[in-house]
Amino acid sequence: MKIKDVRSMKLTMQLKSRSYDIILKAGCLANLHQFTNVANRKVFVLTDSGVPAEYAQTVAAQCPDSTVYTIPRGEGSKCLKVYGQVLQAMLAFGMDRKDLLVSVGGGVVGDLGGFCAASYMRGIDFVNCPTTVLSQVDSSIGGKTAIDLGETKNIVGAFWHTLKTLPRRQVVNGLAEALKTGIIGDPQLFALFECEHPEDNIEQIVYRSLKFKKKIVEQDEREGSVRACLNFGHTIGHGIEAVRGVRGRRTTGLYHGECVALGMLPMIEDTALLKRTRAIYRALGLPTRAGANKEKVLAYMQHDKKARGDHITVIKCPGLGCWRADSLPMTELPALLGME
């Protein structure tokens, strides 16, 4: 799929002493040294086997003292075992608190790398270079880093601040997270998806998505209030992903953005907006049915990290550009899945 280059955009996350820049620029990877100090410290470049090797090498070549560490591709690498292996490799490389970890890859690499940076010697510098639309839109900013524990997604983690070769399905997978942002907080972003060819607007889609998330994170860095809105679609989506997601040795199924897209539909209360959203799904090629065992999806939802006792917080959308957090009894979850 042909995607236009992002020319030059910058957002600054305003978090007092933890503030940082978000750079959107063509050729940014080859000019990493312009944005952060790589000359006088060790640089540990983390990537995975699904990312073209030249991306990580481009970063490493700019650093006088660097190493590239490659993990297996896929969600299965976001686990305690691989987390420990990366920390051991960082220690063997002789890293200390002044050194830097750079993640080059998708959301798995960004999440794992961020958590390693947050926990190694109680925290070292971290730069995230997302290489997929999903990671650029969803997990590249905000400071949330995590790994999975068993079948439970993103349950162990920390807050630590930090295209052209993609198949069309992977691009659309990322656009689903951007569409989420448009539905709950940016009608102009939603309108970009109703154009004949939304992919032609990908620069503005990524930019507007990040701008919205930046605003939310600045208001609520550690997810105590409004940041909960970013979980729209994720409660059901994570349940579907656990049952039908592409994870570990399971190489067929649904990707994260596709699962979130499915999780959004039952949460849209406005009938007209739901109809418009389904039309966008059809245009992009996003699924409108999960084809998953609902009993199994329900079981995973009941172990969601947003659950509190016999209640769970879900994000609903009463109309375009707005959202509401509801605390629902677990007994109401089957109705959301159409089981009643």
NULOLO-586188 format. One record per residue (C-alpha): residue number from 1; x, y, z. Coordinates in nm, 4 decimals, padded with zeros to 6 digits, always signed. Each point is the difference from the previous one (the first is absolute). Last residue first. Layout:
N
<site i="NUM" east="X" north="Y" up="Z"/>
...
This chain:
340
<site i="340" east="-02.9483" north="-01.2828" up="+02.6069"/>
<site i="339" east="+00.3483" north="-00.0819" up="-00.1299"/>
<site i="338" east="+00.0267" north="+00.3122" up="-00.2137"/>
<site i="337" east="+00.3509" north="+00.0735" up="+00.1276"/>
<site i="336" east="-00.1168" north="+00.3113" up="+00.1832"/>
<site i="335" east="-00.2856" north="-00.2071" up="+00.1484"/>
<site i="334" east="+00.2497" north="-00.2547" up="+00.1365"/>
<site i="333" east="+00.1834" north="+00.2826" up="+00.1810"/>
<site i="332" east="-00.2989" north="+00.1072" up="+00.2120"/>
<site i="331" east="+00.0620" north="-00.2556" up="+00.2793"/>
<site i="330" east="+00.3491" north="+00.1420" up="+00.0483"/>
<site i="329" east="-00.1676" north="+00.3059" up="+00.1486"/>
<site i="328" east="+00.0781" north="+00.3092" up="-00.2059"/>
<site i="327" east="+00.1973" north="+00.3094" up="+00.0928"/>
<site i="326" east="-00.0619" north="+00.2382" up="-00.2871"/>
<site i="325" east="+00.2491" north="+00.2494" up="-00.1430"/>
<site i="324" east="-00.1562" north="+00.2387" up="-00.2531"/>
<site i="323" east="+00.1164" north="+00.1222" up="-00.3400"/>
<site i="322" east="-00.0352" north="+00.2886" up="-00.2423"/>
<site i="321" east="+00.1076" north="+00.0970" up="-00.3509"/>
<site i="320" east="-00.2797" north="-00.1754" up="-00.1884"/>
<site i="319" east="-00.2821" north="-00.1090" up="+00.2299"/>
<site i="318" east="-00.0799" north="-00.2085" up="+00.3108"/>
<site i="317" east="+00.3403" north="-00.1772" up="-00.0152"/>
<site i="316" east="+00.0611" north="-00.2508" up="+00.2778"/>
<site i="315" east="+00.3152" north="-00.0733" up="+00.1971"/>
<site i="314" east="-00.0119" north="-00.3021" up="+00.2301"/>
<site i="313" east="+00.0880" north="-00.0294" up="+00.3680"/>
<site i="312" east="-00.0480" north="-00.3442" up="+00.1533"/>
<site i="311" east="-00.1962" north="-00.1106" up="+00.3063"/>
<site i="310" east="-00.0049" north="-00.3178" up="+00.2149"/>
<site i="309" east="+00.3361" north="+00.0722" up="+00.1594"/>
<site i="308" east="+00.1674" north="+00.2790" up="-00.1898"/>
<site i="307" east="+00.0610" north="-00.0830" up="-00.3655"/>
<site i="306" east="+00.2150" north="+00.2408" up="-00.2028"/>
<site i="305" east="+00.2829" north="-00.2556" up="-00.0071"/>
<site i="304" east="-00.2237" north="-00.2338" up="-00.1996"/>
<site i="303" east="-00.0566" north="-00.3390" up="+00.1638"/>
<site i="302" east="-00.3772" north="+00.0027" up="-00.0610"/>
<site i="301" east="+00.0675" north="+00.0930" up="-00.3617"/>
<site i="300" east="+00.1956" north="-00.3247" up="-00.0431"/>
<site i="299" east="-00.2973" north="-00.2117" up="+00.1084"/>
<site i="298" east="-00.2365" north="+00.1988" up="-00.2216"/>
<site i="297" east="+00.2166" north="-00.0638" up="-00.3066"/>
<site i="296" east="-00.0016" north="-00.3722" up="+00.0823"/>
<site i="295" east="-00.3790" north="-00.0080" up="+00.0266"/>
<site i="294" east="-00.0268" north="+00.2056" up="-00.3185"/>
<site i="293" east="+00.1935" north="-00.2516" up="-00.2106"/>
<site i="292" east="+00.1421" north="+00.2213" up="-00.2737"/>
<site i="291" east="-00.1272" north="+00.0763" up="-00.3504"/>
<site i="290" east="+00.0880" north="+00.3629" up="+00.0651"/>
<site i="289" east="-00.2504" north="+00.1729" up="-00.2270"/>
<site i="288" east="+00.0367" north="+00.3442" up="-00.1584"/>
<site i="287" east="+00.3492" north="-00.0616" up="-00.1369"/>
<site i="286" east="+00.2032" north="+00.2930" up="-00.1372"/>
<site i="285" east="+00.0312" north="+00.0201" up="-00.3788"/>
<site i="284" east="+00.0522" north="+00.3748" up="-00.0116"/>
<site i="283" east="-00.3227" north="+00.0775" up="-00.1866"/>
<site i="282" east="-00.1975" north="-00.2591" up="+00.1987"/>
<site i="281" east="+00.1291" north="+00.1368" up="+00.3303"/>
<site i="280" east="-00.0854" north="+00.3552" up="-00.1090"/>
<site i="279" east="-00.3578" north="-00.1090" up="-00.0763"/>
<site i="278" east="-00.0203" north="-00.1643" up="+00.3431"/>
<site i="277" east="+00.0995" north="+00.3312" up="+00.1569"/>
<site i="276" east="-00.2676" north="+00.1902" up="-00.1894"/>
<site i="275" east="-00.2691" north="-00.2462" up="+00.1161"/>
<site i="274" east="+00.1234" north="+00.0206" up="+00.3597"/>
<site i="273" east="-00.0094" north="+00.3784" up="-00.0207"/>
<site i="272" east="-00.3620" north="-00.0096" up="-00.1153"/>
<site i="271" east="-00.0975" north="-00.2411" up="+00.2797"/>
<site i="270" east="+00.1653" north="+00.2023" up="+00.2784"/>
<site i="269" east="+00.0947" north="-00.2380" up="+00.2827"/>
<site i="268" east="+00.3451" north="-00.1008" up="-00.1205"/>
<site i="267" east="+00.1403" north="-00.2475" up="+00.2555"/>
<site i="266" east="-00.1096" north="-00.3152" up="-00.1849"/>
<site i="265" east="+00.2040" north="+00.1136" up="-00.3053"/>
<site i="264" east="+00.3215" north="+00.0928" up="+00.1792"/>
<site i="263" east="+00.1093" north="-00.3530" up="+00.0869"/>
<site i="262" east="+00.0015" north="-00.1054" up="-00.3651"/>
<site i="261" east="+00.2329" north="+00.2888" up="-00.0823"/>
<site i="260" east="+00.2163" north="-00.0921" up="+00.2989"/>
<site i="259" east="+00.0339" north="-00.3535" up="-00.1380"/>
<site i="258" east="+00.0988" north="+00.1310" up="-00.3444"/>
<site i="257" east="+00.2543" north="+00.2328" up="+00.1598"/>
<site i="256" east="+00.1564" north="-00.2898" up="+00.1899"/>
<site i="255" east="+00.0259" north="-00.2363" up="-00.2954"/>
<site i="254" east="-00.2473" north="-00.2806" up="-00.0699"/>
<site i="253" east="+00.0675" north="-00.3652" up="-00.0772"/>
<site i="252" east="+00.2851" north="-00.2006" up="-00.1430"/>
<site i="251" east="+00.3531" north="-00.0214" up="+00.1387"/>
<site i="250" east="-00.0826" north="-00.1788" up="+00.3247"/>
<site i="249" east="+00.3504" north="-00.0957" up="+00.1104"/>
<site i="248" east="+00.0189" north="+00.3056" up="+00.2245"/>
<site i="247" east="-00.3009" north="+00.2236" up="-00.0589"/>
<site i="246" east="-00.2174" north="+00.0964" up="-00.2971"/>
<site i="245" east="-00.3279" north="+00.0588" up="+00.1820"/>
<site i="244" east="-00.3055" north="-00.2257" up="+00.0027"/>
<site i="243" east="-00.0641" north="-00.0816" up="+00.3667"/>
<site i="242" east="+00.2247" north="+00.2473" up="+00.1835"/>
<site i="241" east="-00.0622" north="+00.2597" up="-00.2719"/>
<site i="240" east="-00.3765" north="-00.0319" up="+00.0438"/>
<site i="239" east="+00.0334" north="+00.0657" up="+00.3728"/>
<site i="238" east="+00.2398" north="+00.2880" up="-00.0637"/>
<site i="237" east="-00.2518" north="+00.1538" up="-00.2400"/>
<site i="236" east="-00.2923" north="-00.0346" up="+00.2436"/>
<site i="235" east="+00.1750" north="+00.2209" up="+00.2543"/>
<site i="234" east="+00.2045" north="+00.1823" up="-00.2634"/>
<site i="233" east="-00.2687" north="+00.1733" up="-00.2020"/>
<site i="232" east="+00.0448" north="+00.3318" up="+00.1800"/>
<site i="231" east="+00.3035" north="-00.0411" up="+00.2268"/>
<site i="230" east="+00.1258" north="+00.3447" up="-00.1034"/>
<site i="229" east="-00.2931" north="+00.1453" up="+00.1979"/>
<site i="228" east="+00.1689" north="-00.1155" up="+00.3232"/>
<site i="227" east="+00.2425" north="+00.2882" up="-00.0430"/>
<site i="226" east="-00.2738" north="+00.2236" up="+00.1414"/>
<site i="225" east="+00.0445" north="-00.1163" up="+00.3625"/>
<site i="224" east="+00.2860" north="-00.1687" up="+00.1845"/>
<site i="223" east="+00.1874" north="-00.1202" up="-00.3041"/>
<site i="222" east="+00.3537" north="+00.0875" up="+00.1070"/>
<site i="221" east="+00.0670" north="+00.3119" up="-00.2081"/>
<site i="220" east="-00.3486" north="+00.1496" up="+00.0215"/>
<site i="219" east="-00.0326" north="+00.3470" up="-00.1496"/>
<site i="218" east="+00.3249" north="-00.0156" up="-00.1967"/>
<site i="217" east="-00.0913" north="-00.3536" up="-00.1066"/>
<site i="216" east="-00.3353" north="+00.1168" up="-00.1419"/>
<site i="215" east="+00.1474" north="+00.2890" up="-00.1989"/>
<site i="214" east="+00.2793" north="-00.2173" up="-00.1397"/>
<site i="213" east="-00.2564" north="-00.2653" up="-00.0993"/>
<site i="212" east="-00.1931" north="+00.2583" up="-00.2008"/>
<site i="211" east="+00.3120" north="+00.1325" up="-00.1717"/>
<site i="210" east="+00.1211" north="-00.3537" up="-00.0681"/>
<site i="209" east="-00.3222" north="-00.0869" up="-00.1803"/>
<site i="208" east="+00.0011" north="+00.3316" up="-00.1892"/>
<site i="207" east="+00.3551" north="-00.0641" up="-00.1228"/>
<site i="206" east="-00.0575" north="-00.3633" up="-00.0977"/>
<site i="205" east="-00.3164" north="+00.0874" up="-00.1947"/>
<site i="204" east="+00.1609" north="+00.3093" up="-00.1510"/>
<site i="203" east="+00.2884" north="-00.2042" up="-00.1391"/>
<site i="202" east="-00.2334" north="-00.2845" up="-00.1027"/>
<site i="201" east="-00.2223" north="+00.2154" up="-00.2163"/>
<site i="200" east="+00.0470" north="-00.2034" up="-00.3189"/>
<site i="199" east="-00.0838" north="-00.3082" up="+00.2066"/>
<site i="198" east="-00.3545" north="+00.1339" up="+00.0444"/>
<site i="197" east="-00.0788" north="-00.0539" up="-00.3719"/>
<site i="196" east="-00.3614" north="+00.1006" up="-00.0738"/>
<site i="195" east="-00.0209" north="+00.2315" up="+00.3009"/>
<site i="194" east="-00.2016" north="-00.1230" up="+00.2976"/>
<site i="193" east="+00.3163" north="-00.0772" up="+00.1951"/>
<site i="192" east="+00.1092" north="+00.3634" up="-00.0136"/>
<site i="191" east="-00.3390" north="+00.0925" up="+00.1487"/>
<site i="190" east="+00.0851" north="-00.1962" up="+00.3161"/>
<site i="189" east="+00.3071" north="+00.2194" up="+00.0440"/>
<site i="188" east="-00.2185" north="+00.3084" up="-00.0289"/>
<site i="187" east="-00.2435" north="-00.1505" up="+00.2549"/>
<site i="186" east="+00.2840" north="-00.0279" up="+00.2558"/>
<site i="185" east="-00.0562" north="-00.1478" up="+00.3457"/>
<site i="184" east="-00.1844" north="-00.3294" up="+00.0353"/>
<site i="183" east="-00.0477" north="-00.1079" up="-00.3619"/>
<site i="182" east="+00.3145" north="+00.1642" up="-00.1363"/>
<site i="181" east="+00.2214" north="-00.1620" up="+00.2610"/>
<site i="180" east="-00.1392" north="-00.3458" up="-00.0763"/>
<site i="179" east="+00.0596" north="+00.0683" up="-00.3691"/>
<site i="178" east="+00.3674" north="+00.0443" up="+00.0852"/>
<site i="177" east="+00.0039" north="-00.3412" up="+00.1661"/>
<site i="176" east="-00.1607" north="-00.1539" up="-00.3103"/>
<site i="175" east="+00.2577" north="+00.1761" up="-00.2195"/>
<site i="174" east="+00.2677" north="-00.2263" up="+00.1441"/>
<site i="173" east="-00.1659" north="-00.3192" up="-00.1235"/>
<site i="172" east="-00.0721" north="+00.1785" up="-00.3283"/>
<site i="171" east="+00.3731" north="+00.0459" up="-00.0535"/>
<site i="170" east="+00.0641" north="-00.3621" up="+00.0964"/>
<site i="169" east="-00.2644" north="-00.1171" up="-00.2465"/>
<site i="168" east="+00.1560" north="+00.2131" up="-00.2744"/>
<site i="167" east="+00.3370" north="-00.1717" up="+00.0319"/>
<site i="166" east="+00.2670" north="+00.2239" up="+00.1558"/>
<site i="165" east="+00.3093" north="+00.0954" up="-00.1994"/>
<site i="164" east="-00.0680" north="+00.3774" up="-00.0004"/>
<site i="163" east="-00.0504" north="+00.0254" up="+00.3211"/>
<site i="162" east="+00.3648" north="+00.5070" up="+01.8918"/>
<site i="161" east="-00.1340" north="+00.0444" up="+00.3080"/>
<site i="160" east="-00.0082" north="-00.2730" up="+00.2641"/>
<site i="159" east="-00.3220" north="-00.1028" up="+00.1780"/>
<site i="158" east="+00.0483" north="-00.3564" up="+00.1179"/>
<site i="157" east="-00.0889" north="-00.3582" up="-00.0775"/>
<site i="156" east="-00.1426" north="-00.3379" up="+00.0888"/>
<site i="155" east="-00.3631" north="-00.0672" up="-00.1053"/>
<site i="154" east="+00.0443" north="+00.0919" up="-00.3672"/>
<site i="153" east="-00.2068" north="-00.2968" up="-00.1269"/>
<site i="152" east="-00.1018" north="-00.2894" up="+00.2232"/>
<site i="151" east="+00.0643" north="-00.3360" up="-00.1689"/>
<site i="150" east="+00.3141" north="-00.0726" up="+00.2020"/>
<site i="149" east="+00.1289" north="+00.3332" up="+00.1254"/>
<site i="148" east="+00.0242" north="+00.2508" up="-00.2838"/>
<site i="147" east="+00.2508" north="+00.2846" up="-00.0138"/>
<site i="146" east="-00.0404" north="+00.3709" up="+00.0601"/>
<site i="145" east="+00.0858" north="+00.3590" up="-00.0835"/>
<site i="144" east="-00.2345" north="+00.2968" up="+00.0372"/>
<site i="143" east="+00.1943" north="+00.3233" up="-00.0511"/>
<site i="142" east="-00.2580" north="+00.1832" up="-00.2067"/>
<site i="141" east="+00.1561" north="-00.0181" up="-00.3426"/>
<site i="140" east="+00.0870" north="-00.2624" up="-00.2621"/>
<site i="139" east="-00.2711" north="-00.2437" up="+00.1076"/>
<site i="138" east="-00.3069" north="+00.0793" up="-00.2083"/>
<site i="137" east="+00.0546" north="+00.2113" up="-00.3102"/>
<site i="136" east="+00.3641" north="-00.0716" up="-00.0776"/>
<site i="135" east="-00.0248" north="-00.3563" up="+00.1338"/>
<site i="134" east="-00.2992" north="-00.0775" up="-00.2208"/>
<site i="133" east="+00.1475" north="+00.1726" up="-00.3053"/>
<site i="132" east="+00.3112" north="-00.2168" up="+00.0277"/>
<site i="131" east="+00.3685" north="+00.0940" up="+00.0422"/>
<site i="130" east="-00.0037" north="+00.1643" up="+00.3416"/>
<site i="129" east="+00.3339" north="+00.1564" up="+00.1026"/>
<site i="128" east="-00.0173" north="+00.0243" up="+00.3811"/>
<site i="127" east="+00.2811" north="+00.1708" up="+00.1894"/>
<site i="126" east="+00.0711" north="-00.0944" up="+00.3618"/>
<site i="125" east="+00.2288" north="+00.1417" up="+00.2677"/>
<site i="124" east="+00.0683" north="-00.2182" up="+00.3032"/>
<site i="123" east="-00.2196" north="-00.1037" up="+00.2916"/>
<site i="122" east="+00.0204" north="-00.1833" up="+00.3300"/>
<site i="121" east="+00.3351" north="-00.1591" up="-00.0940"/>
<site i="120" east="-00.1912" north="-00.1718" up="-00.2828"/>
<site i="119" east="-00.3715" north="+00.0323" up="+00.0850"/>
<site i="118" east="-00.1221" north="+00.2837" up="-00.2194"/>
<site i="117" east="+00.2351" north="-00.0828" up="-00.2870"/>
<site i="116" east="-00.1140" north="-00.3633" up="-00.0003"/>
<site i="115" east="-00.3642" north="+00.1152" up="+00.0095"/>
<site i="114" east="+00.0561" north="+00.2348" up="-00.2913"/>
<site i="113" east="+00.1762" north="-00.2676" up="-00.2010"/>
<site i="112" east="-00.2807" north="-00.2506" up="+00.0542"/>
<site i="111" east="-00.2746" north="+00.2458" up="-00.0907"/>
<site i="110" east="+00.1853" north="+00.1419" up="-00.3006"/>
<site i="109" east="+00.1057" north="-00.3417" up="-00.1284"/>
<site i="108" east="-00.3545" north="-00.1348" up="+00.0296"/>
<site i="107" east="-00.1517" north="+00.3165" up="-00.1479"/>
<site i="106" east="+00.2009" north="-00.0071" up="-00.3189"/>
<site i="105" east="+00.3703" north="+00.0331" up="-00.0675"/>
<site i="104" east="+00.3147" north="+00.1877" up="+00.0957"/>
<site i="103" east="+00.0341" north="+00.0446" up="+00.3765"/>
<site i="102" east="+00.2958" north="+00.2109" up="+00.1145"/>
<site i="101" east="+00.1498" north="-00.0534" up="+00.3481"/>
<site i="100" east="+00.2407" north="+00.2644" up="+00.1295"/>
<site i="99" east="+00.2837" north="+00.0247" up="+00.2525"/>
<site i="98" east="+00.0525" north="+00.2320" up="+00.2972"/>
<site i="97" east="-00.1322" north="-00.2514" up="+00.2520"/>
<site i="96" east="+00.2457" north="-00.2767" up="-00.0913"/>
<site i="95" east="+00.0388" north="-00.2432" up="-00.2881"/>
<site i="94" east="+00.2771" north="-00.2591" up="-00.0036"/>
<site i="93" east="-00.1117" north="-00.1898" up="-00.3104"/>
<site i="92" east="-00.0407" north="-00.3055" up="+00.2237"/>
<site i="91" east="-00.2479" north="+00.1984" up="+00.2121"/>
<site i="90" east="-00.2021" north="+00.0991" up="-00.3064"/>
<site i="89" east="+00.0049" north="-00.3618" up="-00.1218"/>
<site i="88" east="-00.1223" north="-00.1211" up="+00.3403"/>
<site i="87" east="-00.2791" north="+00.2597" up="-00.0091"/>
<site i="86" east="-00.1005" north="-00.1196" up="-00.3477"/>
<site i="85" east="-00.0068" north="-00.3631" up="+00.1137"/>
<site i="84" east="-00.2106" north="+00.0884" up="+00.3035"/>
<site i="83" east="-00.2612" north="+00.1748" up="-00.2144"/>
<site i="82" east="+00.0102" north="-00.2989" up="-00.2370"/>
<site i="81" east="-00.0975" north="-00.2345" up="+00.2851"/>
<site i="80" east="-00.2468" north="+00.2422" up="+00.1624"/>
<site i="79" east="-00.2037" north="+00.0373" up="-00.3180"/>
<site i="78" east="-00.0488" north="+00.2347" up="-00.2939"/>
<site i="77" east="+00.1795" north="-00.2380" up="-00.2357"/>
<site i="76" east="-00.3196" north="-00.2003" up="-00.0584"/>
<site i="75" east="-00.1640" north="+00.3094" up="-00.1461"/>
<site i="74" east="+00.1929" north="-00.0477" up="-00.3223"/>
<site i="73" east="+00.3516" north="+00.0130" up="-00.1446"/>
<site i="72" east="+00.2878" north="-00.1840" up="+00.1651"/>
<site i="71" east="+00.2443" north="+00.2352" up="+00.1806"/>
<site i="70" east="+00.2941" north="+00.1801" up="-00.1590"/>
<site i="69" east="+00.2670" north="+00.1827" up="+00.2007"/>
<site i="68" east="+00.2103" north="+00.2587" up="-00.1817"/>
<site i="67" east="+00.3079" north="+00.1401" up="+00.1744"/>
<site i="66" east="+00.1413" north="+00.3488" up="+00.0259"/>
<site i="65" east="+00.3094" north="+00.2015" up="+00.0881"/>
<site i="64" east="+00.0779" north="+00.2590" up="-00.2712"/>
<site i="63" east="-00.3725" north="+00.0486" up="-00.0745"/>
<site i="62" east="-00.1173" north="+00.1130" up="-00.3442"/>
<site i="61" east="+00.0499" north="-00.3466" up="-00.1520"/>
<site i="60" east="-00.2248" north="-00.1482" up="+00.2703"/>
<site i="59" east="-00.3023" north="+00.1967" up="-00.1210"/>
<site i="58" east="+00.0382" north="-00.0998" up="-00.3640"/>
<site i="57" east="+00.0785" north="-00.3556" up="+00.1133"/>
<site i="56" east="-00.3365" north="-00.0146" up="+00.1775"/>
<site i="55" east="-00.1813" north="+00.0949" up="-00.3209"/>
<site i="54" east="+00.2297" north="-00.2103" up="-00.2228"/>
<site i="53" east="-00.1171" north="-00.3198" up="+00.1692"/>
<site i="52" east="-00.3494" north="+00.0299" up="-00.1490"/>
<site i="51" east="-00.2393" north="-00.0471" up="+00.2939"/>
<site i="50" east="-00.1572" north="-00.3438" up="+00.0413"/>
<site i="49" east="+00.2957" north="-00.1403" up="+00.1923"/>
<site i="48" east="-00.0407" north="+00.2514" up="+00.2797"/>
<site i="47" east="+00.1755" north="+00.3180" up="+00.1120"/>
<site i="46" east="+00.1861" north="+00.1359" up="+00.3033"/>
<site i="45" east="+00.2917" north="+00.2389" up="-00.0484"/>
<site i="44" east="+00.2146" north="+00.0368" up="+00.3137"/>
<site i="43" east="+00.1958" north="+00.3263" up="-00.0131"/>
<site i="42" east="+00.3073" north="+00.0437" up="+00.2210"/>
<site i="41" east="+00.0879" north="+00.3576" up="+00.0792"/>
<site i="40" east="+00.1876" north="+00.3030" up="-00.1220"/>
<site i="39" east="-00.1109" north="+00.0396" up="-00.3597"/>
<site i="38" east="-00.3659" north="-00.0987" up="+00.0031"/>
<site i="37" east="-00.1469" north="+00.3271" up="+00.1276"/>
<site i="36" east="-00.3542" north="+00.0397" up="-00.1309"/>
<site i="35" east="-00.1839" north="+00.1742" up="-00.2836"/>
<site i="34" east="+00.2713" north="+00.0603" up="-00.2573"/>
<site i="33" east="+00.1575" north="-00.3420" up="+00.0630"/>
<site i="32" east="-00.3241" north="-00.1590" up="-00.1154"/>
<site i="31" east="+00.0580" north="+00.1263" up="-00.3508"/>
<site i="30" east="-00.0341" north="-00.3217" up="-00.1983"/>
<site i="29" east="-00.3161" north="-00.0881" up="+00.1906"/>
<site i="28" east="-00.1552" north="+00.3414" up="-00.0651"/>
<site i="27" east="+00.0189" north="-00.0378" up="-00.3767"/>
<site i="26" east="-00.3461" north="+00.1527" up="-00.0461"/>
<site i="25" east="-00.1063" north="+00.1796" up="+00.3175"/>
<site i="24" east="-00.2473" north="-00.0443" up="+00.2826"/>
<site i="23" east="+00.1853" north="+00.0809" up="+00.3241"/>
<site i="22" east="-00.1654" north="-00.0331" up="+00.3402"/>
<site i="21" east="+00.1878" north="+00.2124" up="+00.2540"/>
<site i="20" east="+00.0329" north="-00.0600" up="+00.3727"/>
<site i="19" east="-00.1185" north="+00.1339" up="+00.3351"/>
<site i="18" east="+00.0844" north="-00.2017" up="+00.3129"/>
<site i="17" east="+00.1159" north="+00.3001" up="+00.2045"/>
<site i="16" east="-00.3308" north="+00.1804" up="-00.0674"/>
<site i="15" east="-00.2288" north="-00.2401" up="-00.1918"/>
<site i="14" east="-00.0654" north="+00.1997" up="-00.3169"/>
<site i="13" east="+00.0220" north="-00.2510" up="-00.2870"/>
<site i="12" east="+00.1444" north="+00.2003" up="-00.2872"/>
<site i="11" east="-00.1312" north="-00.0566" up="-00.3516"/>
<site i="10" east="+00.2133" north="+00.0277" up="-00.3099"/>
<site i="9" east="-00.0763" north="-00.0240" up="-00.3707"/>
<site i="8" east="+00.2260" north="-00.0271" up="-00.3033"/>
<site i="7" east="-00.0594" north="-00.1622" up="-00.3349"/>
<site i="6" east="-00.2019" north="-00.3168" up="+00.0620"/>
<site i="5" east="+00.0711" north="-00.1962" up="-00.3139"/>
<site i="4" east="-00.2930" north="-00.1104" up="-00.2149"/>
<site i="3" east="-00.1090" north="-00.3606" up="+00.0269"/>
<site i="2" east="-00.0065" north="-00.2420" up="-00.2902"/>
<site i="1" east="-00.1330" north="-00.3451" up="+00.0879"/>
